[in-house]
């Protein structure tokens, strides 16, 4: 009974958070290590500083808009670097930032975009 109850609570919680992504931060695409698995592509821990610079973001700002940052990771492959920069630029173009309450927010999106978007509370 407990197993079923836990499952139902997880499902209920997932439905409440429905439009949100499963993992809350945007993660880079990396290749698995070793010869056996290096054909596979998976999500990494975070974007490198070089990738963030290529997309025109600072690391603190990136973290504040839901992009994970990994300071230890290095770019060894130019194709992967370009792919992740493109991924960041695409994310940035789709992102709508709502203005903060009580003050001017210079990073806020255009008023037309704000009227089309639906902000999720919670």
N, C-alpha and C positions, 0 to 999 in steps of 0.2 A: 504494500500500500504506500509506503514511504517513497519508493522509487517512482511510482506513478504520480504521486503528489509533487515531487521535485520536477518531474518532466512537465507536468501541467503548469507549474509556476514559471519554468524557463520559457515555455511557449507563450504564456501570457505576457511575460516581460518583453519577449522579442516582438510581439504584436504591438505593444505600447511604443517601442522604439522603431517602428516599422520603416519609415523612410531613410533612416540612418544607415550608413554602411556597416557591414558586419564588424570589421576592425576599424576603429575610429580614425586612424591616421593613414594618409597616403604613403605607400611604401614603394621602393624602387624595384625594378626587375633585375635580377642577378642570375648568373649561372652557378650551378652546383659545383663544388670542388671535386677533384679526382677524375681519372679517365673514365671510370664506369658511368658516372652520372653527369659529366659536363655537357651532355646534349640537352639536359633538362633545364628549364627556366622556372624560377620560383621567385617569390617575393623576398626581398632582403630586409634588413633591420632598419635602415634609414638611408637617406640621400647623402652624398658627400658634399663638402663645401664647394668643390669645383662645379658640381651639377647645379647647386643652388645659385652660384654666381652666373652660370650660363643662362639660367632662367630669370636672372635679375632679382633674386631674393636674398635677404640676409637670414642668418640661421635663426635668430630670435623671432623675426616676423614669420618665417616658415613654420616654426613650432606653434605660433599663435593662430595660424589659419588651418591647422590640421595636417601638417606635413612632418613626417618623422625625419630626424636628422641623426646620422651616425658619424661621429668625428674620427673614428678609427678606420673606417673603410677607405680604400684607395681605388682610383680608376686605373685599371691596367689595360682596358680595351676601349678603343675610340668609338666603336659601334654601340657598345653598351652605354657609354657616356652620352652620345647623341640621342639614343633611345630614351634615356631617363630625363634628359633636358626637354625633349619633346613631350614626354609624359607630364612634366611639371608645367610646361606652358599650356598644355591642353586643360589641366586642372585649374590653372589660374584664369583661363578664359571663361570657364564655366562657373567659377566661384562668384557668388553674390554676397557682399559684405554689408550687413545692416549697420547703420550708424549707432554709436553708443548713446545711451540716454544721458541727457543733461549737458552735452557738450558737442563741439564740432568734431567730426571724424574725417580726416583728410583721405583716409583709405576707403571710405564708403563708396558703394556703387552708385551708378546714375539713378535718378528718381524713376525713370521708366522701367528699369530692371527691378527695382524694389517693389513696384506695384504688381508686376507679373509674378513675383516669387511668393512662396508661402513659407513663413518662418516656423520652424518646429520648436515648441517649448519643451523644457524638461531637460 
